[in-house]
Amino acid sequence: MPFKSKAQRRKFAELLVKGEISPETYEEWNRSTGRAKLPERLHPEAVTTRKRKAKPKRAKTKLRRAKTKPKRARKAKPRRS
């Protein structure tokens, strides 16, 4: 079975040095991989992005409505004296 990434190849080399796998196993995997260009990692770590600060809200401008009807004049209230 061939290696899937450079990291996996390094891990198997480490296991070979520790004596946890046999040299034949490592060589079998190495031969089956050949000269294939391997990625550094099969599943790269997700890149975390910095959260953006919220933009300050703008003051809403009042929309002017088209005048369709003239406003009614209010009746003047009598003043108390």
Residue pairs with C-beta under 8 A, 6 or more apart in sequence:
1 29
1 32
2 29
2 32
2 33
2 34
2 36
3 9
3 12
3 29
3 30
3 33
3 38
4 38
4 42
5 38
5 39
5 40
5 41
5 42
6 38
6 39
6 40
6 41
7 40
7 41
7 42
8 42
9 30
9 33
9 38
12 21
12 26
12 29
13 26
15 21
15 26
16 23
16 26
